Amino acid sequence: MEAALEISFIIFLFYSNLLMGEFNHSGLGQKNGLLWAINDIFTIANFSIAIVTAVFCHLIFEFFRNKINCD
């Protein structure tokens, strides 16, 4: 259960960062609106990247948690 929560939070942060980028970095979100920005960031490619990255980060965090607790 903790793993799912942690992975979900990492995915949330990933998509939040993408959404902020649409409004701040490229500026197209301000021009085209919120629905356009949401439609632009929720793609299969972005979802794949989010899942792989979240699982990878979770495994790294678990490694360091176990390393700190065992010593």
Secondary structure, DSSP 8 states (H G I E B T S, - for coil): -HHHHHHHHHHHHHHHHHHHHHHHTS-HHHHH-HHHHHHHH--HHHHHHHHHHHHHHHHHHHHHHHHHHH-
